[in-house]
């Protein structure tokens, strides 16, 4: 290695180590054995923290990871707990007393991963954190400003997003309650897709095995491609709708100043004229 390259490396390594130390100056291991006896639904309320989940056949249900904080006092505030509510298990990750703490050089967070059985409904409640899920029977995601990624979900995915992002791949069916200013991207949906409302955010769909129905599009955008069934949209405000490769019909009931662009629609097309 050349002397200049060595000198640069020696400069970079301490800086990287110092940055890592600042984000996890104090740490403690975390582990939780989930009480899943008779449980049909598991909700993970993670707030601003991180969670990676894999659903596997026969998994006993366990979380592990670490707590990181800027000080020992902040570290002591972090909690990983579970609570039974009938056949539902509620798992909470966050600060004692709730709330998010990250201001300047002060911080406290949990970075977790784990496994759950593949025959339970997994519910994700995410504030400004991040969650990843693979292989569940069915799931729901309620996301504020954070991010959720899910793939290989055999059944229904129910989703709601504020200003965050949700990415879905290889799922059974999709029901989107609402999209605020955030985004939802979905690929390879085997069944029907239902979207309640799109505010100023975006909805992108690549591949649906059934029909697609969208209640309303405000100032946001919806882009649909490769739909095996028909597409129906209730209303469009100032947003845009792009449609391609639909083997059924396309229906838009009302439209404001927004636009509708379509190509490759095999069935009937019923779209209001441009104003």
N, C-alpha and C positions, 0 to 999 in steps of 0.2 A: 504494500500500500504506500502511496506517495506521502511525503511528510506533510504536505498541505492538507490532504484528505484526513490524515491522522489527527492533525491539529483541530480540524473542523469537528471531527467525531468527538474528540475530548471536550469540546465546547458544548456540543449538543446533548451529550449524555447526562451531564449534571443538571442541565436545564430541564430535561424531560423528567428526571427523577424528582427534581424539586416540584415540578407541576403536579406529578402524581401524588407526592406527599401532601401538597396543599389540598387535594381533593379527597384524601383519605389519611389524614394525619393521625387520627385515632381510629382503631378498628376493633371489631369483636365478631367472632363466628356466630352464625345463627342457624338453628335447626328446629324444625317443628314436624312432629309426626301427626298427620291429620286423622281426626276421629271420624271415619267414614262408615261406620257400621249403620246400615239402614238409610244412608244418605242418598238422595236422588239428585240434589243440586248443590254445587259448591260455588259460593261467591267470593271473589278475591277483590277486596277494596284496597287498592295500593296507593292512592293519592299521587304523590310526586316521585314515587320509587320505581324500581325496575323489577320485572318478573318475567322469567322464561319458563314456560310450562310445556310438558309433553304428556299427552294422554296415551297410555299403553294398556293393553289387555293384561289384567292381573296385577297391575301396579298397586302397591299398598298405600300410596299417598304420603309424600314427604316433601318438605321444603328445606333448602339449605342455602347458605350464602354468607354474606357479611354485612355488618353495619359499619358505616363510615361517618366520621364527624370531624369537625375542626377542633373539638376539645373533648375532654373526658366527660364534662358536664353535659354537653350536647349528645354525646354517645349514650349516656344513661337515659336520655329521654326517648330513645327509639324502642319500639315494641313490635313484636310479631305474635299475634294472638289468634285464637279461634273460639267460636261460640256456636252451639247448636240451637237451631230453631226448628223443632220438629224434624222433618226429613231434609232440612237445609242446613248446610254448614257455612258460617260466615267467617272468613279469614281476613284479618286486618293487618296491614303493614303501615306503620307511620309513627308519629311522635305521640307521646303521652299527652292527652288532652286535645289531640287533633291539630290540624293546621299544617302549613308548610313552613319550613325554616331554611332559607337560603338568602343571605344578605351579605354582600361584600365578600369578605374572607370567611364568614361564618356559614356553616352548612351542616346538615345531618341527613343521611339517606340510607336506604336499604337496597342492596343488590342481591336478588334471590333467583333461584331456579329450583325446579322440582318436577315431580310426576304425579299424575292422578289416574284413576281407572278410566278406560275409554267408554264406559257406559253411563257416565253421569253428565248432567248439563253443567257446563262451565260458564259462569257469569263473571265478566270483567268490569270493574268500576275503576276508571282511570281518570285522575285529575290532570296533572301536568307531567305524569310519568310515562313510562314505556312498558308495553307488554307484548309478549310473543306466545302464540299457542299453536300446537300441532297435534292433529289426530283425534280430536274430541268427537263425541257422538253428536253434540249440538252445542251452541254457544250463544251468548249475548255480549255486546260490548257497549258500555255507556262511557263516552270519552269527552272530556272537557277540552283542554288544550294539548293533551298528550298524543301519543301514537300507539296504535295497535296493529299488529300483523298476525294473521291467522291463515293456516293452510291445512288441507286434508281434513276438512270438517264434514262428516258423513251426512248430517241432517241440516236443520234450519239454523241460519245465522241471523240474529236480530241485532240491529245496530242503531246507534244514535251518536251524533258527533256535534260538538260546538265549533271550536276553531282548530281542532286537531286533525289528525289524519288516520284513516283506517285502510289497510290493504288486505284484500282477501284473495285466496287462490284455491281452487279445487274444493268447492263447497256444495252442499246438497241443494239448498234454496236460500233466498235472501229476502229479508224484510227490513227495510230502512225506515225508521220512524221519522227522523228529521236530520237534515244537514244544515248547520248554521253557516258559518264562513269557512268551514273546513272542507276536507276532501274525503271521498270514499272511492277507492278503486277496487274493482272486482273482476276476476278472471275465472273462466271455467265453472260457471254455476250450472249444476245439472238440472235444476227445476225452475220454478217461477221466481220472478223478481218483483217485489213491491216496494215502492218508494213513496213515503207520505208527502214530504215537502223538501224542497231545496231552496235555501235562502240565497246568500251571495256566494256560496261555495260551489264545488264541482262534484259531479258524479260521473264516473267512467266505468263502462261495462264492456268486457271483451268475452263474449261467449255465454249464451244462456240457452238451456235446453227446453224452456217453456215460454210463457208469456211474460211481458214486462209492462207494469203499470206504474205511472208516476202521477201523483196527485197534483202537485203544483211546482213550477219553477219560477222563482222570483227574478233576481238579477244574476243568478248563477248560470252554470252551464251543465248540460247533460250530453254525454257522448256514448252512443250505443253501437256495437258492431257484432255481427254474427248472432242473431237471435232466431231460434228455431220456431217460435210462436209469433204472436202479434204484439204490437206496441201501442199502448193507449196513454195519452197525456191529458190531464184535466185542463190545466191552464198554464200559460207562459206569460210572464210579465215582460221585463226588458232583457231577459236572459236568452240563451241560445240552445237549440237542440240540434244535434247532428246524428243522423241515422244512416247506417250502412248494413246491407246484407241481412234483410229481414225476410223470413220465409212466409210470414203471415201478413196481416194488414197493419197499416199505420193510421192512427186516429189522434188528432189534436182537437180538443173541443173548443178552446178559446185561446186567443193570442193577443198580446199587447204590442209593444214596439220591438219585441224580440224577433229572432229569426228561426226558421226551420229549414235545414238542409238535409235532403235524403237522397239515397241512391241504393239501387239493388233491392227494392221492396217488391217482393213477388206478388203480394195481394193488393187489395184496394188501398188507396191513399185518400184520406179525408183530412185536409189541413186548411185552416182559414187563409184567405188571400192576404197578401202583403198589404199593409196600410200605406 
